[in-house]
Structures are given as structure tokens and as C-alpha cells.
Amino acid sequence: MARAAYEIRVAGEVLPRLLEDFSDVTVQNDPASTTMHAVLADEAELHGLLEALRREGLVLLDVRKEQD
């Protein structure tokens, strides 16, 4: 699987330390949620990011694969 871009939205704020293991993730916080744009190597990396968010107790609102 080639690198793919995703938009991931969670309720609450994602702390920078949570994303230290993920090199190509940008974060946009608003009062109620955080939107991340991530370019990930493969599906395993996507699942790793989602698991890290879950461990922090963040509620996943949406995951979308961005078009090339």
C-alpha cells in the first residue's frame, strides 16, 4: 500500500506529545475538536495513530481518506 493522506477528527484537544511518533501530521484545534491531516506510510501506521488516540481517551468523530 502506498502512502495515503487522511483527515482525522476527534473530540477534544490532541497534545503534541501524542504525535511524536508520527512525522507527517498537522493539527488544527478548535474549541470542541481537533482535526489532523496525516500522510501515513500504510494502513498499519493509520491503526497505530488511531490506537494512540484511543489510549488517550479521545473520541473519534471522523476518518476520511483524502483523494490523491
Helices and strands as residue ranges (DSSP letters): E 4-11, G 16-19, E 25-29, E 33-40, H 43-55, E 59-65
